[in-house]
């Protein structure tokens, strides 16, 4: 018979995702290998940017290129990783 686990701590991570273009930061709802989904659609020319993902106190920054920019009618933005 299985014993119930007592004192099991449950933790839901605090996750924040953003696309940083110059001095502007755009909140995102998810990020994948070749795209990022912004919370609100914006218009951007093709440019360099940084995808910032914060999970609790850990922050990762990935330099990317928006080869086609972003369209005000679509929150899904194509990104390509940049080599630093």
SVG drawing of the C-alpha trace seen along z (x, -y; Angstrom):
<svg xmlns="http://www.w3.org/2000/svg" viewBox="-4 -53 34 55">
<polyline fill="none" stroke="black" stroke-width="0.4" points="0.0,0.0 1.3,-3.4 2.0,-5.9 1.0,-9.5 3.8,-11.9 3.8,-14.3 5.4,-17.8 5.7,-17.7 6.6,-21.3 5.0,-22.4 6.4,-25.3 5.1,-27.1 7.9,-28.9 7.5,-32.6 8.2,-32.9 8.5,-36.1 9.4,-36.4 10.2,-39.5 11.6,-40.7 14.0,-43.6 14.6,-45.8 16.9,-48.7 15.4,-50.4 11.9,-48.9 10.7,-45.8 7.7,-43.8 6.1,-41.2 5.7,-37.7 3.5,-34.7 5.8,-32.0 9.0,-31.5 10.2,-28.6 13.3,-27.8 12.4,-30.0 9.6,-32.2 8.3,-34.3 4.6,-35.0 4.1,-38.6 1.3,-39.5 0.4,-42.4 1.1,-42.7 3.5,-45.4 5.1,-46.7 8.9,-46.4 11.3,-46.6 13.8,-43.7 16.3,-44.2 18.4,-42.6 16.8,-41.9 17.2,-39.9 14.9,-37.3 14.9,-37.5 13.5,-34.6 13.4,-34.9 12.5,-31.8 12.4,-32.8 15.8,-34.4 17.5,-32.9 17.7,-35.1 18.8,-34.0 19.4,-36.4 19.5,-35.1 20.5,-37.5 18.2,-37.1 17.5,-38.6 13.9,-39.4 14.5,-38.7 11.0,-39.9 10.4,-42.3 7.0,-42.1 3.5,-42.8 0.7,-44.6 -1.7,-41.9 0.3,-38.9 1.7,-38.3 3.8,-35.4 7.3,-36.7 9.9,-34.7 13.4,-34.9 16.8,-33.6 19.6,-33.1 22.5,-35.4 26.1,-34.3 27.9,-36.8"/>
</svg>
